[in-house]
Amino acid sequence: MNKNEVPYKIYLNENEMPKTWYNMRADMKQKPAPLLNPGTLQPMKAEELEAVFCKELIAQELDNDTPYFQIPEEILDFYKMYRPSPLVRAYCLEEKLGTPAKIYYKFEGNNTSGSHKLNSAIAQAYYAKKQGLKGVTTETGAGQWGTALSMACSYFGLECNVYMVKCSYEQKPFRREVMRTYGASVTPSPSVETEVGQKILAANPNTTGSLGCAISEAVEKAVTSDGFRYVLGSVLNQVLLHQSVIGLEAKAAMDKYHVKPDIIIGCAGGGSNLGGLIAPFMGEKLRKEADYRIIAVEPASCPSFTRGVYAYDFCDTGMVCPLAKMYTLGSGFIPSANHAGGLRYHGMSSTLSELYHQGLIEAVSVKQTEVFEAAEYFARVEGILPAPESSHAIRAAIDEAVKCRESGEEKTILFGLTGTGYFDMTAYEKFHEGEMNDSVPTEEELAVYRSKLPNVR
């Protein structure tokens, strides 16, 4: 197709927006393993989760059979402020690379939070408000989830307590201030505010923190505060459900121009972006209606898929959360303070882990400097400064397009551009000054954390 057949940007109109979320688990013959109670090692029941999560979110979390969930009108009305988001044909990138590949990206950075995270944040805030809660607690890595949740809570008049991973709290002060602008309280994690934070600091006073640490603190704060519940921006089934609007819109836009992707690429930390982007395509793959090559891209410094083990593990460093079967590096693993803060999680979504275990998803890991080389190249060619997390997908998309150039194959590539990097200029500065390094854990380091995995069969 030429430029006259497919526009640079494909926009759906409001009437073409998805009215339902799609649940991939409904089409999986082998379902994800259930969450386990760490005390009894039995599957978690809804009533056991009610002290932590909102009731309707628990129902979404545990439902493996309902394929579609109606999106409430209040959420649809909010979505219309920034959705549908554009699907972009990367003509300039194709030309610069000299590739026969056709490259598309779904751009989720066209809202104040700067990322896809708002898709689930507004849903979780809505259900908290509907339940009559006072507020919510959460963690955030790069700050995109915390920013999105603070916006959503402000919209519904809820209090929002955010535990921000310490290294990101220090690296991204402006992201922190956006959260505070929307009324959130932001605490660097680990902190002395919680018992679990105090224990983590006592064991490692100089820790830079991790998403696992921040989750522990946010959960403790929720269960010890009247009228509060905990909400999470990735990993959980409910989050992948809400984020399916990304893939549903992308597929509708491609169908509109009779385009079918051969390769679908997304960055992978906990799984929210990747799971959302691939949802309807994976549904077709599971139902054997179509086939796609799906690639998860993760940082070499925190390689859950490519170097983790598929086992039950705690979802948090403080070991206060349920056990989930997932690809994990060990809940005690704290990755280096790389600049893709949103990808610094020790495990992966149980749903995506099961799909990867079945061979339905591929995974690659990439080094930080290679990621920023791709980010800079993309910014110069396509005119968008990408977030470090998104740039992992850009790296892999460029690599696949170059393979097409070398082989002469005309593949169609779709990747997720999860957000913008305008609050990540410290990271870009480190890259430009030559001060960025590539920290990759050794096998010996990973073996230490593997040896501490819970003994669950």
Secondary structure, DSSP 8 states (H G I E B T S, - for coil): --TTTS-SEE---GGGS-SEEE-GGGG-SS-----B-TTT-SB--HHHHTTTS-HHHHHHHH-SS--EEE--HHHHHHHTTT-S--EEE-HHHHHHHT-S-EEEEEE---STT-BTTHHHHHHHHHHHHHTT-SEEEEEESSSHHHHHHHHHHHHHT-EEEEEEEHHHHHH-HHHHHHHHHTT-EEEEES-SSSHHHHHHHHH-TT----HHHHHHHHHHHHHTSTTEEE--SSSSHHHHHHHHHHHHHHHHHHHHTT---SEEEEE-SSSHHHHHHHHHHHHHHHTTS---EEEEEEETTS-HHHH-EEEEEESSTTS-S-EEEEEES-TT------S-GGG--SS--HHHHHHHHTTSSEEEEE-HHHHHHHHHHHHHHHS--B-HHHHHHHHHHHHHHHHHHHHT---EEEEEE-BB-TT-HHHHHHHHTT--------HHHHHHHHTTS----
